[in-house]
Amino acid sequence: MVKKMTKHAATQTGGVPTCLNIEKVSAMIGKTETTIRTCATNEKYKHLIPKPFKMPHSRRLCWWEHEVLAWIESNRPAEPPPVKRPRGRPTKVEQLARERWAETAKARRDAEGGSK
């Protein structure tokens, strides 16, 4: 099963798309080769990796570089999750650090000449 190259993909790389093997994809998406093979062969996990294809007369998994980059971009979180505050009252060190930060921020605003 050979995938057809889209016009958009051909124009980005000058007409020749780059084909990646499992070692390169593993480094790009941060998963081991074994995990990628498992995800590619097991229907339950296919959504966890970019869609692979096989070259004619080959058993080796391949990916188009532009598809892998698009998959990485689409699976990137929009923003990092907020830092969880520990339960309970802040420690004395945290309270003093917050006060010092507020004082230095106020001093910087006063030094700049505006108190907003």
C-alpha positions as CSV (number, residue, x, y, z in Angstrom):
1,M,0.0,0.0,0.0
2,V,1.8,3.1,-1.2
3,K,0.4,6.5,-0.1
4,K,0.1,9.2,-2.7
5,M,2.0,12.4,-2.0
6,T,-0.1,15.6,-1.7
7,K,0.8,18.7,-3.6
8,H,1.4,20.6,-0.3
9,A,3.9,18.1,0.9
10,A,5.8,18.1,-2.4
11,T,6.2,21.9,-2.4
12,Q,7.6,22.1,1.1
13,T,10.6,19.9,0.4
14,G,11.3,20.9,-3.1
15,G,9.4,18.1,-4.8
16,V,10.9,15.1,-3.0
17,P,9.3,14.0,0.3
18,T,11.5,12.5,3.0
19,C,10.8,9.0,4.1
20,L,11.6,8.2,7.7
21,N,12.3,4.8,9.2
22,I,11.4,3.6,12.6
23,E,14.7,4.7,14.2
24,K,14.2,8.3,13.2
25,V,10.5,8.4,14.1
26,S,11.4,6.9,17.5
27,A,13.8,9.8,18.1
28,M,11.3,12.4,16.9
29,I,8.3,11.3,18.9
30,G,10.1,10.0,22.0
31,K,8.8,6.4,22.0
32,T,10.8,3.2,21.8
33,E,10.9,1.2,18.6
34,T,9.2,-1.7,20.3
35,T,6.3,0.6,21.4
36,I,6.0,2.0,17.9
37,R,5.8,-1.5,16.4
38,T,3.2,-2.5,19.0
39,C,1.1,0.6,18.3
40,A,1.4,0.1,14.5
41,T,0.2,-3.6,14.6
42,N,-2.4,-3.4,17.4
43,E,-5.6,-1.7,16.4
44,K,-6.2,-0.6,19.9
45,Y,-3.1,1.6,20.0
46,K,-3.0,3.0,16.4
47,H,-4.0,6.4,17.6
48,L,-0.8,6.8,19.7
49,I,1.5,7.1,16.7
50,P,1.5,8.7,13.2
51,K,0.0,6.5,10.5
52,P,2.8,4.3,9.0
53,F,3.0,2.7,5.5
54,K,5.1,0.0,3.9
55,M,7.2,0.4,0.8
56,P,6.3,-2.1,-2.0
57,H,7.9,-5.5,-1.4
58,S,9.1,-4.5,2.1
59,R,8.0,-5.3,5.6
60,R,9.6,-2.2,7.1
61,L,7.5,0.5,8.6
62,C,7.9,4.0,7.0
63,W,6.5,7.5,7.5
64,W,6.5,10.7,5.5
65,E,8.4,13.4,7.4
66,H,5.7,16.0,6.8
67,E,3.0,13.7,8.3
68,V,5.1,13.0,11.4
69,L,5.7,16.7,12.0
70,A,2.0,17.4,11.5
71,W,1.1,14.7,13.9
72,I,3.6,16.0,16.5
73,E,2.1,19.5,16.1
74,S,-1.5,18.3,16.4
75,N,-0.7,16.3,19.6
76,R,1.2,19.0,21.4
77,P,-0.7,20.5,24.3
78,A,-1.9,24.0,23.8
79,E,-0.3,25.2,27.1
80,P,1.5,23.6,30.0
81,P,-0.7,22.5,32.8
82,P,-0.8,24.9,35.8
83,V,1.5,24.3,38.7
84,K,-0.3,22.5,41.5
85,R,-0.2,24.3,44.8
86,P,0.4,22.0,47.7
87,R,-2.4,21.7,50.2
88,G,-2.5,23.8,53.3
89,R,-0.9,27.0,54.4
90,P,2.3,28.2,52.6
91,T,5.5,27.6,54.5
92,K,7.3,30.5,56.1
93,V,10.0,30.3,53.4
94,E,7.3,30.6,50.7
95,Q,5.6,33.5,52.4
96,L,8.9,35.4,52.8
97,A,9.9,34.7,49.2
98,R,6.5,36.1,48.0
99,E,6.9,39.2,50.1
100,R,10.5,39.8,48.8
101,W,9.3,39.4,45.3
102,A,6.4,41.8,45.8
103,E,8.8,44.4,47.3
104,T,11.3,44.1,44.5
105,A,8.5,44.3,41.9
106,K,7.2,47.5,43.6
107,A,10.7,49.0,43.7
108,R,11.2,48.3,40.0
109,R,7.9,49.9,39.1
110,D,8.8,53.0,41.3
111,A,12.3,53.1,39.7
112,E,10.7,53.1,36.2
113,G,8.6,56.1,37.2
114,G,5.1,54.7,37.0
115,S,3.0,53.2,39.6
116,K,0.3,51.2,37.7
